[in-house]
Amino acid sequence: MDQVVATSAHQAWQEQFNAVAAEQGPDWEAQYKPGSFGCHELLDRVKLLGDLLEAQVLEHPACVLREEWYQSAARAVEALRELYQRVGEAHLAEGGPAETGNGN
């Protein structure tokens, strides 16, 4: 990743982290760390959005019509699937409940 892009992404994350910390108050991290209900909620939302993106965008006839659109949508779906796996791995490692359904 380009250094400028990496620095910008880190700055954006740091700003969002600080905003969430200010909004949620002290000890907010315990409510959302892997193994918590908050982390399980994130896992559920990532799966829901991945499924929705795949069914409603990637498989949409207009998206399939143009390879570049299809490839962009496929990368977005893949990014959400990867995030789901990473969050799920950390969540389960901390004793969080497994997702129900046909997870990916």
C-alpha positions in Angstrom: 0.0 0.0 0.0 1.3 3.5 -0.9 2.6 5.3 2.2 0.4 8.3 1.7 -2.7 6.1 1.4 -1.7 4.1 4.5 -1.1 7.3 6.5 -4.4 8.7 5.4 -6.2 5.5 6.3 -4.6 5.4 9.7 -5.5 9.0 10.4 -9.1 8.3 9.4 -9.2 5.3 11.7 -7.7 7.3 14.6 -10.2 10.1 14.1 -13.1 7.5 14.1 -11.7 5.7 17.1 -11.5 9.0 19.0 -15.0 10.0 18.0 -16.4 6.6 19.1 -14.5 6.8 22.4 -15.9 10.3 23.1 -19.4 9.2 22.2 -19.4 5.9 24.1 -17.6 7.0 27.3 -15.2 5.2 29.5 -14.8 1.4 29.3 -16.6 1.3 25.9 -14.1 -1.1 24.5 -15.2 -3.9 26.8 -18.7 -3.8 25.2 -17.3 -4.3 21.7 -14.2 -6.4 22.1 -14.0 -9.9 20.5 -16.2 -12.3 22.5 -18.7 -9.6 23.4 -22.3 -9.1 22.2 -21.1 -5.9 20.4 -18.6 -7.9 18.4 -21.2 -10.6 17.7 -23.5 -7.8 16.4 -20.7 -6.5 14.1 -20.2 -10.1 12.8 -23.9 -10.3 12.0 -24.0 -7.0 10.2 -21.0 -7.8 8.1 -22.5 -11.1 7.0 -25.9 -9.4 6.3 -24.2 -6.7 4.2 -22.0 -9.2 2.3 -25.1 -11.3 1.4 -27.1 -8.2 0.4 -24.2 -6.8 -1.7 -23.8 -10.2 -3.4 -27.5 -10.8 -4.1 -28.5 -7.2 -5.0 -25.5 -5.7 -6.6 -23.0 -8.4 -7.8 -25.8 -10.6 -9.3 -27.7 -7.6 -10.7 -28.0 -7.9 -14.5 -26.7 -4.3 -15.0 -23.7 -5.1 -12.9 -23.0 -8.3 -14.9 -23.3 -6.3 -18.1 -20.0 -4.5 -17.6 -17.0 -6.5 -16.5 -15.3 -3.6 -14.7 -18.5 -3.0 -12.6 -18.8 -6.7 -11.9 -15.1 -6.9 -10.8 -15.5 -3.9 -8.5 -18.6 -5.4 -6.9 -16.8 -8.8 -6.6 -13.9 -7.0 -4.7 -16.4 -5.4 -2.4 -18.1 -8.7 -1.6 -14.7 -10.3 -1.1 -13.6 -7.5 1.3 -16.7 -8.1 3.4 -16.2 -11.9 3.4 -12.6 -11.4 4.5 -13.7 -9.0 7.2 -16.3 -11.6 8.4 -13.6 -14.2 8.6 -11.2 -12.0 10.6 -13.9 -10.7 13.0 -15.3 -14.2 13.4 -11.9 -15.7 14.2 -11.1 -13.2 16.9 -14.6 -13.4 18.3 -14.6 -17.2 18.6 -11.0 -17.1 20.0 -12.4 -15.0 22.9 -15.3 -17.4 23.6 -18.0 -15.5 21.7 -21.0 -17.3 20.4 -20.8 -18.7 16.9 -23.1 -17.3 14.1 -26.1 -19.4 13.3 -27.1 -20.1 9.8 -25.0 -20.9 6.8 -22.0 -18.5 7.4 -19.2 -18.2 4.9 
